[in-house]
Amino acid sequence: MPFPKITTVTMTLITLASTLGCEQEARAPIARTPIYSYRIINTYPHDPNAFTQGLIYHEGVFYESTGLEGNSSLRKVKLETGEVLQIHHLDDRYFGEGITLWQHKIIQLTWQSRKGWSYNYQTFEKIKEFYYPTQGWGITHDGQKLIMSDGSDKLYFLNAETFENMGYIQVRYQNKPVFKLNELEYIEGEIFANVWLTDYIARISPSTGQVLGWINLTGLKSKLPRNQSIDVLNGIAYDDKKKRLFVTGKWWAKLFEIQLVKSQ
């Protein structure tokens, strides 16, 4: 099924919290009529000890970055079982963040260390170390350049070989900045971004920074076991060959394949 395209935006925005630049903390950036809700197509096991910071799908497996000092890692994970097939542990001082796959190299960020690495995607052998002048949150690419978030309303474009900053866009919805842009995935010409501390994914124009629509994933947490710690939604992966969209969260025991459903 072709990935659904945004044509119009008909939602009413709740101007809460840091998501839109106010001081009060927000739990949801929008309300009333989100453009898309979801239908669960498949549910897969996911390591409940994985504090998911980055997620990508490639050739039948997931690559995942996990966070927290002392528990950060880069992993190769079997889709059907959640089995960790391969793992590289980061030094205890680093807090792992987003990852992306660029020409057979996995690129991984860290949170506040302003340092990242590229790895051979098959062996996890480090190829290069690089630095950036801000925090590292999410990262993806559009086939030409890297796209990185740092928790602000900005998305930065980086040279994929030198990691040089090539500019940025500021993300806006109804002329208001959208902050706390977290894990990123580039999907058929749009940037999908988890908005931290909410159950929403923003669909962003990479040329203008305008939010083209929202995905409301409220209710997914209710599908998780109640006898363990659960943190926020964070993790978007896309199978561009079969047009499959996957989402999960930090310390979530499940990973979901979902189909977007246009709201009435």
KOLZAKOL-492111 format. One record per residue: x, y, z of N, C-alpha, C, O, CB in turn. Coordinates in pm, whole numbers, plus 32768, in hexadecimal, padded with zeros to 4 digits. Glycine has a CB too. Example, Ala and Ser with C-alpha at 12.3 -4.5 7.8 and 13.67 -1.06 7.14 Angstrom:
<recs>
85277DC7830C84CE7E3E830C85287EB6830C85907EB4834E846B7E418389;85057F1F82C485577F9682CA850A80038313853D8072832485807FC4823C;
</recs>
This chain:
<recs>
80557F8980008000800080008058807C800080B5808480517FA08001807B;803F80DD7FA7808F81587FA6808581A0802B801D819E806C806381B47F34;80F381E1805280F0822B80D0809382A280C3809E82ED8063817E825880FA;803682B681227FD483228115801483AC8117806C83C781687F6E83188184;7FE7840280BF801F848880B37FC684EE80F97F4C84E080FF803084AD8020;80088556812E7FBF85C4816D7F90862380FF7FDE864880A68019860E81D6;7F13864A81047EE186AC80A57EB6872D80EA7ED5879A80BA7E6B86738057;7E718721815B7E47879881A67E5A8780823A7E61870E82677DB587BC8187;7E6187EB82857E6D87E383177DF0882083537DD48895833D7EEE882B834A;7DA587CF839F7D2587FF83D57D2187F7846C7CB5880184A77CB387AE839B;7D9587E784AF7D9687D3853F7D958857858A7DBC88BF85557E0D87818567;7D69884F86067D7588BD86657DE8889F86C37DEF883286FB7CF188D486B3;7E42890086D47EBA88EB87257EA2891887B37E6F898587CA7F31893486EA;7EC688C388157EC988EE88A17F4F893288B87FB788F288A87EB488748905;7F4D89B188DB7FCA89FA88ED800089E089797FFA8A3889D07FB78A9288D4;80338969898F806989408A1080FE893A8A0681388923899C802F88BA8A3C;813C894E8A7781C489318A96822B89528A34821B899D89D381CE88AD8AB2;829D89128A56831689258A0A830988F4897D8357891C8927838888E28A4C;82AA889E89618298886F88D8828188E3887B82B188E288098223880D88CF;8238894A88AA821E89BD885582538A3E889282238AAB8870818989CA883C;82B48A3488E982F78AAC891882BF8AEA899582EE8B5389BF82F68B0F88AF;825A8AAC89D482258AE08A5182748AA68AC582C08A468AB2818F8AC08A5E;82638ADD8B3C82B28AB08BAE82788A348BEE82C489E38C2482BC8B1E8C14;81F68A218BE981B789AD8C2881D689308BD781D189328B5C811F89C18C33;81F788C18C1B821888458BD5819D880C8B918130880B8BCA825487DE8C36;81AF87DC8B16814087A48ACA814A870E8AC181B786D68ABC813A87DF8A41;80D986CF8ABD80D4863F8AA780A0861E8A1C80AD85AC89F0807D85FD8B10;8064867E89D680378665894D803386E989037FFE874B89377FAC8620894B;806A86F0888A806D876E88427FEB878F87FB7FD6880287D380DB876B87DF;7F93872E87E97F1C8747879B7EA4870187DA7EB486AF88347F2F8719870A;7E2F872087AB7DB686DE87DC7D4886E687747D59871F87087D87871D8861;7CD686AB879B7C5A86AC874D7C63865986CE7C2F85EA86CD7C35873A872A;7CA0868886647C9A863F85E67D25862785AE7D4E866E85527C45868B8580;7D7085C685E17DF385A985A67DDF857385187D7A853384FC7E42854385FC;7E3C858A84C37E2E855F84397E2E84C7842E7DE0848E83E27E9F859983E4;7E888484847A7E8E83F384747E8D83B584FF7ED083E5855C7F0B83C78429;7E40834B850B7E4E82EF857B7E92827485427EDF828084E27DC282CC85BF;7E7A81FE85777EC6818A85497E76810A855B7E17810485A87F4B81808593;7EA080A585127E6F801D85227EE97FC385357F487FCC84E87E187FEE84A7;7EE77F6F859B7F577F1385B37F4D7E9F85517EE87E58854D7F587EE18646;7FB67E8B85037FBB7E1E84A17FFF7DA384DC7FCF7D3384CD80047E4B8422;80707DB9852080B97D4C856180F97D8085E181167DF785EE81257D118501;810F7D25863E81537D4486BA81C97CE586CB81BA7C6C86B980F27D3B8734;823D7D1C86ED82B67CCB86F982F57CE0878382E27D4A87C0831C7CEF868A;833E7C7D87B683857C8F883583F37CF8882884307D0787BE83C07C098865;840A7D3F889684737DA5889B84B17DA08926846B7D90898A843B7E34887A;85337DAF892D85797DA889AC85487E158A0C855B7E8B89F086117DB58997;85087DF08A7C84D57E548AD985417EA08B2485257F028B69847A7E138B3C;85BE7E748B16862E7EBB8B5386717F1C8AF286D37F5E8B1586947E578B88;863D7F238A7986777F7D8A14863780078A2085C080198A0986617F448985;868980688A44865C80F38A4D866F812F89C186D2817389A686AD81448ABB;860F8116896B861D812E88DA862F81C288BB85DF821788E285A380F98890;869C81DE887186BA8267884886BD827687B086A982E4877C873F82938882;86D6820A876A86D8820D86D986B3818586A286D3811F86DF8762823886A6;866F8183862F863F810585F7863C8111856086088172852985B280E0862E;867580AC851B866D80A6848986568015845E867C7FB784A586EE80DF8447;8618800583EB85FE7F8083B286517F73833486567FCE82E185667F6B8394;86947EFE832586E57EE882AE86F67E53829687287E0A82EB876F7F2C82BB;86CC7E27822186DE7D9E81F586AE7D37825C86F47CD6827B87707D8681D5;86367D4D828F85F57CEA82E486157CF1837785DE7CA383C586177C6782B6;866C7D4D83A0868D7D5A842E86857DED845886817E478405871B7D21844C;86827E0084DC86887E87851287157EA38544875B7E4A857586227E9A8585;873D7F20853687B27F53857D877D7FB885E18729800C85C0881D7F94851A;87AE7FAF865B87757FFD86C887E4803A871D88497FF9873887187FA68720;87D080B68745882980F987A387DF81088826876C8134882988598184876C;882180E4889487E480F4891888348159896988AB816F895187DC806D8962;87F1819689CA882E82008A18884181DD8AAA8835816A8AD387DC82798A0F;886082438AF8888382428B86891782218B97894C81C48B5C882C81DC8BD3;895982728BEC89E582588C0989F381CE8C4A89A981AC8CA68A2082C68C65;8A5181808C178A6780FA8C4A8A13808F8C088A2A80188C1F8A4E80F78CDA;89B180B78BB7895B80578B73894980758ADF88F580378A9D88D480548BB6;899680D18AAB898780F88A1F89C7809289C28A2F805989E189C581828A07;8986807C895189B7801588F5898A8031886789328084884E89887F8B8921;89C97FE9880B899D7FDD8781897D7F4B876C89CF7EF5878D8A098012871A;89087F2C873588D97EA2872C88A67E8086A188757ED68657886D7E898793;88B27E018680886C7DC6860F88057D67864988277D11869A88CE7D7D85AC;87877D75862287197D30866586C37CE685FF86A27D1D859686C37D9486B5;869F7C6C861E86487C1D85C885B97C4E85D685857C57864686517B8785EA;85797C6D856784F17CA38569848F7C4785AE84467C72860884C37CBF84DD;848A7BCA8586841F7B6F85B084247B4C864483BC7B32868184247AF1855F;849C7B4A867E84AA7B1A870884DE7B83876984D27B7187E385067AA5870B;85167BF0873785547C53878D85DE7C2A87BE861A7C6F881084FC7C6E8801;86107BB9878C86937B8887B787007BE9878C87027C18871A86AE7AFB877D;875C7C0787E987CF7C5B87C888397C04878588757BAF87C688087CA28849;884E7C19870588AA7BC786B6893A7BF586C189987BA786B1887F7BC78626;894B7C7586DD89D17CB086E389C87D2D873889637D7487348A097CD08652;8A327D4A87868A2C7DC087DD8AB77DFC87EE8B1B7DB587FA89F07D9B8866;8AB97E7F87F08B327ECB88118B0E7F2588868AB27F77887B8B687F1F8796;8B547F1888F58B3A7F69896C8B8D7FE989678C067FE6894E8B5A7F1A89ED;8B4B805A897E8B9480D889868BD980E28A0E8BAE80A48A6F8B3581508970;8C4281318A128C84814F8A918C1E81888AF38BC281D08ACB8CFA81B28A7C;8C2D81688B738BCA818E8BD88BB082248BE18B47824D8C128BF6815D8C5F;8C0C82758BB28BF983078BBC8B9C833E8B508B7383B18B588C7F834D8BB3;8B7A82EC8AEC8B2A831E8A7D8A9882F48A898A7782878AB68B6382ED89F9;8A42834F8A5E89B183398A59898C833089C5898583968980896083AE8AA3;897482B68994895782A2890788D782E588DB887782EF8928894F821088E8;88D68314885F885E83568829883E831E879E884F82A78786887283F18822;88118373874287DD834586C388438302866988BC8317867787A183B7867B;881182B1860B8865827285A68823827D851D87AA828E8511888081DD85CA;8877827284B688468264842E88A9821083DF891C82018408883282EF83EB;887D81DA837088D28189831988F081D8829B889581FC824F888F810082F7;897081F38285899A823F82108A0481F181C48A7581E381F489CF82CB8239;89E181BE814F8A40817980F88A94811281438B0E811B81458A9A81DF80B4;8A5180B381808A91804481C78ADA806E82468B2A8023827D8AF17FFF816B;8ABD80E782748AF5811582F28A83813C83508A25818183278B56818C82DC;8A8A811083CB8A2C813D84318A6981B684768ADC81B384A28A0B80CC8498;8A1C8220847F8A48829A84C189F882A88542897D82A485418A3583188465;8A3F82B885B18A0082BE86358A28833E867E8A9D8366867C8A2782428689;89C6837D86BD89DC83F5870C89E383D387A189BB836787CC896E845C86F2;8A18843287EE8A0B842E888189C484AD88AC89BC850F88628A98842088C7;899284AB8926893C8517895489898599896F897E85F8892188F384EC89D2;89D5859E89DA8A14861A8A048AAB861B89ED8AEE867F8A0A89F786348A94;8AE185AE89BC8B7385A789A78BA085ED89278C17860289128B9F851789A4;8B3F861088D18B5C865488538BBA860187FA8C0D863687B08B9A86DE886E;8BA8857F88048BFE852487BA8BA984B6877C8B47848887B78C6A84E88815;8BD0848B87048B8E841B86C48BF383C5867C8C6983E786738B23844C8663;8BC4835386488C1B82F786018BD482C085868B5982BA857F8C468283865E;8C24829985248BF1824684B88C3081BC84C68CA481AE84EC8C108285842C;8BDF815584A78C0980CB84B68BF2808084338B9C80A583E48BBC80878529;8C3F8017841D8C1E7FB783B78B9D7F7183E28B977F3A84508C937F4F83A0;8B367F74838E8AB47F4483BB8AAF7EAE83D08A567E7B84148A4A7F6C8358;8B0F7E6483978B117DD483A78B617DA884218B3A7D4C84688B497D93832B;8BD37DEA84398C2D7DBF84A68C247E1785228C547DF0858C8CBB7DBE8475;8BE77E8E85168BE27EF485808C6D7F2A85A18C817F66860A8BA27EB98600;8CCC7F1585488D517F4E855B8D497FE585438D0F801284E18DB87F0C84FA;8D858033859F8D8380C485918DD780F0851A8E4880C285068DB681088611;8D9D814A84CA8DE2817F84558E15820D84708E86822F844E8D85817F83DC;8DBE825E84AD8DE182EB84BF8D9C8323853A8D2D82FA855E8DBB833D8442;8DE18380857B8DA783CB85EB8D91845A85BC8DE5849185758E0583C6866A;8D23849685E38D07851F85BA8CC7856C862C8C9B8531868F8CAD8522853D;8CC385F0861E8C91864686888C2B86A886508C2A86C485D88D06869386CC;8BD686DA86A68B73873E867F8B5F879D86F58B76877687688AEB86FB8655;8B35881A86DC8B35888187448AB4888A87968A9C88EF87D88B4E89058706;8A628824879289E1882987D889C587A088148A1C8748880D896E88548777;8951878B884F892D8706887D890986AC880788E386DD879C88B8870D88E2;8916862B881B88EA85CC87B7886B858787E48868854D885189578566879A;8801858B87928784854687B2876684DF8745878384698757870E85AD87BF;872D850986D5870C84AC866B875B84C985EC878F853785DB867784B1864D;87658464859487A984788516876C841E84AA874583AD84C68840845D8525;8765845184318738840783BD877D8443834387D884948353869B840A83AE;8754841E82CA878B845C82538725845681E286C7840781E4880F84178229;873A84AD818086DD84B5810E871B847D808E86E78493802086B4854780F6;87888432809C87CD83FD8029883E84547FF9889084297FA7876D83E87FBB;884484D0802A88AE852C800288F9856580798972857980738875859C7FB0;88B1858080E488EF85BB815A88AE858381D8883D855381D588E586558157;88F7858C824688C2856282C7886585CE82FE8876864482E089348544832A;880385A3834E87A685FF838F87A785DE8424878F856B844A871485F48352;87C38640847787DA8628850687858684855C877186F9853B886E863B8528;8752864F85CA870886A0862C875986AC86AC87AF865886C9867C86628649;873D871686F88784872987778726874E87E987518782885087ED87968769;86A3873387D786418753883F860587DD883485A98800887D867F874488C4;8639882D87D8860488B387C3859B88AE875485698843873286768917879F;857A8921871B851F892786A9856A89218624852F893585BB84CB89A686AF;85EC89058629863E890385B0865E887585858670881C85D886BE895185C7;866588638502869A87E984C78712881384728706886A841B862E879D8471;878587D6848C880287FC844C8821879E83D88807872683E0887587FC84B2;885887D4836D8885878582FC891D877C8301896287E28309885487C38275;8951870182FD89E086EA83088A1586A3828C89CF865082518A0186988385;8A8E86C482658AD2867A81FC8AE885EB822D8B1E85D8829A8B5986BD81D5;8AC1858981DF8AC284FE820E8B4E84C382178B60845A82548A6F84A981B2;8BB2850581DB8C3B84D281E08C90852082438CDF84E5828D8C7A84D98156;8C8085A482458CD385F7829D8C8C8620831D8CCB864C837C8D0086748253;8C06861183208BB0863783908BAD86CF83A68B8686FF84108BE185F18410;8BD5871883418BD087AA83478B3F87D983428AED87A282F88C2187E982D3;8B20884083918A9A887983948A7F88C483138AC9891F82EF8A8888D6840E;8A14889E82CD89F188DC824D8978893882588947896B81F489D5887181E6;8947894D82D388D389A382E68868895D8337887C88EE8367889B89CD8261;87F6899F8347878B89668398870589A0836E86FE8A06832A87A4897E842D;869B895D839986148993838F85DA899D841A86038953847485BB893A8334;857D89F8842E85368A0484AD84AA89CA8499846389EF843C85318A9A84DE;8482897184F28404892A84E48394897F8521839E89AF8591840A889E8528;8329899084D282BB89E784FB823589A284E282248958848282C08A6D84AE;81D889BD853C814C8996852680F58A0C854C80FD8A3D85BD812589178578;80A38A3A84F1804E8AB0850480A08B26853980788B6B85977FDA8A908565;81148B3A84FC81708BA8851B81AC8BA185A681E08C0485D881288C2A850C;81A68B2D85E581E48B19866882548AB3865C82478A528610817A8AEB86D1;82C28AC786A6832E8A6586A1830689E386E582BE89E5874983AD8A9E86E2;8333897486AF831C88F186EB83A188BF872283FD88A386D682DF888A8683;83AA88B387A58424888B87E8842387F5880883C187AF87EF843788DC8867;849287C5883E84A2873B886E849486D487FE845E86678813843D871E88DB;84C586FA878884C8869B871985318632873885A58654875184E586E28691;850A85B587378562854C8769858884EC86F985C785168698851E850087DC;8564846E8703858D840986A185528429861884DD8450860E8560837C86CF;85A2841985B0857C84428529857C83CC84C985C9836D84D985DA84AE84F7;852783D484648529837583F584FB83C0837784958404837984CD82F88411;854683B2830C852183F0828D84CD838D823F84FD8320821C85A0841C823A;845083B1822283F2835481E583AF8397816D835E83F2817B83878324824B;83D4836880F883948394807C8383842B80728316845E8058830E8352806E;83F38470808783F58500807283CF855480E983CC85CF80DF839C85228005;83B38516815B8392855F81D583EB85318247841D84C1824882FD854D81F9;83FE858982A884468566832283E08547838D838F859C83B184A785D88350;83E384CE83C0838F84A8843283E084BB84B18453848F84B8835C84148425;83A784FD851583EF851B8590839884FF8609832A85358616841E85AD8592;83C984A98662838A849E86E583958523872D84008561872C83CA842B8739;832B854F876C833085C687C183398594885182D9855C888682B1862587AA;83AB85A9888E83CA8571891183618596897A833286088980845585A0893E;833D853589CB82DB85408A37824B85408A0581EF85578A5282F385BF8A87;82378525898581AF851B8950819D8497890881FD844C88F58190859188F1;8123847988E081028403889180F1842787FE80AB83E187B5808283C288C6;8131849187D2811D84C4874B819D84C086F8820C84D4872B80E885508750;818B84A7867A81F584B2861681D0852485B88161852985838209842B85C8;822F857F85A3821B85EC8544824C85C284BA82B4858184AE8264866D8572;820185E78454822A85D283C98254865A8392820286B5838781B785918372;82D486668370831286E88359834486F382CA837B86948293838686FF83BC;83308767828D83688783820A83FD879D8218842487F68264832187FD81C7;8453875281D284E3876B81DF851187EB819C8581881981B5852E86F881A4;84BE8826814884E688A2810384BB891F815085038983814E84AA88A58078;8448891A81938414899281D684148988826E841189EE82B2838A89AD81A8;8418890E82A5840E88FC8335837F88FE8368836888F183E0845C8966837A;831E890F830F82938912833A82638885835F82828824831B823A894E82CC;8216887D83CC81D787FE83F1816287E8839381048837838F81A987FE8488;8168877B83488101875D82E5808D870F83228020870C82EA813B870E8272;80A586D38393803D868583D680758640844F80EC8647846C8000861F8376;801C85FC8497804185B88513800C852985127FA6850B84D4800B8604858D;805284D3855680258449856C800F84388601806A844D8650808D83E08535;7F97841386267F71840386B27F7D836F86D97F2E831C86AC7EDF843686CB;7FE08350872B7FF782C687547FC982AC87E47FF8824F8825808A82A38746;7F7082FF88137F3782EA88977EF7825F889F7EB0823688447ECE835888B8;7F118218890A7ED58195891E7F368122890B7F1A80B389387E64818488C3;7FA7813A88C7800680CD88B3803E809A8939805680228949807980FB8859;805280F58996808880CC8A19802D80688A5F805C80148AAC809D81468A73;7FAC80718A467F4D80168A877F5F7F868A587F2C7F2A8A977EBF80438A6E;7FA67F7289EA7FC07EEC89B5803B7EAB89F5805B7E3889D87FD37EF2891D;807F7EF58A4C80FA7EC48A8980DF7E868B11807B7EA78B52815F7F368A97;81377E2B8B3E81267DF08BC481277E5E8C2F81707EC08C2381967D898BE1;80D87E4B8C9580CC7EB08CFE81297E968D74812E7EE58DD3803E7EB48D2F;81737E288D6F81C67E028DE182577E2B8DD082AF7DEF8E0D81BE7D6D8DF7;82727E908D7D82FC7EBA8D6882FF7F4F8D4B82987F8E8D2E833D7E6A8CF4;83787F888D53838980168D368373802F8CA1839F7FE18C4D841580468D61;832F809C8C83831680C48BF98333815A8BEE830281A88C40828380A38BCB;838181818B8D839A820F8B76835082398AF682F181F78ACD8433822B8B6A;837B82A58ABA832D82E38A4F8341829F89C783A2825789B1835083758A44;82E382BA896F82EF829388E3837082CB88AA838D834188BA827482C58891;83BE82778867843782A68823846E823587CE849F81D2880384A182D98889;84668244874D849981DE86F3843F81D3867A83CD81A5868584A481588739;847281FB8606842881F48588848281B0852284F581D8851083FB82828557;844F814984E1849B81068477843E80EA840283C680D6841584DD808184AB;847680E98389842380D983128464807782B284DA80838292840C816082CD;841680188285843E7FB9821D840E7FF2819883997FE4817584047F288238;84698032814E843D807780D484198019806383D98042800384A780D680A6;84427F9B806C841F7F3B800383917F08801383457EFE7FB284817EC68003;836D7EE6808F82E67EB280A982887F1B80E482157EFD810382EF7E3C8107;82B97F9580F282688005812382317FE881B081BA7FFD81CB81F4802180C1;82877FB88205825E7F97828E82977FFE82EF830D802382E6828D7F0982B5;8244802D834B826B809083AF826D804D8439820C800D8462820A810A83AE;82DE805C848082F0802085048307808D856C834980F2855183657FBB8503;82D1807885E482E780D6865282FA808886D382C7801986E38271813B8660;834480C487308354808B87B5837680FC88158365817187F383C3801C87B8;83A580D9888E83C5813F88F184328110894E846480A08944834A8165893F;8456816889A984C0814B8A0A848C80EA8A75842781038AB684F381CF8A4C;84D2807B8A8484AB80108AE184267FD08ABA83DE7F9F8B1184A380478B6F;84047FD18A3B83897F8F8A0E83A67EFD89F0840A7EDD89AF834F7FD68991;83517EA58A1C83617E158A0583297DEA897E832E7D74895B831E7DC78A75;82F47E49893182BB7E2988AF82E37E91884882F97F06886882237E1E88B8;82EB7E6487CD82FF7EBB875982877EA586FE825D7E3386E783887E9C870E;824F7F1186C981D37F09867E81E77F2E85EB82287F9285CB81697F6386BC;81AF7EDE8594819E7F05850981137F4184FE80B17F01852281B17E8B84A5;810B7FBB84CF808A7FFF84CA806A802E843D80C3804283EA808980758529;7FE9803E84257FB8807B83AB7F7280FC83D17F2080FD842E7F58801C835D;7F918168838C7F5281E883AD7EC381EB83797EA581BA830C7FA3825C8373;7E6D822683C97DDF822F83A97DB682C183AB7DC7830584107D8981DC840C;7D8282F1833F7D58837D83377CE5839683967C81834D83957D3083A282A8;7CF283FD83E97C89841D84497C13846084047C2284A2839D7CC0847784B7;7B9D844D84407B24848984087B16851A84367AB7855E84117AA684398431;
</recs>
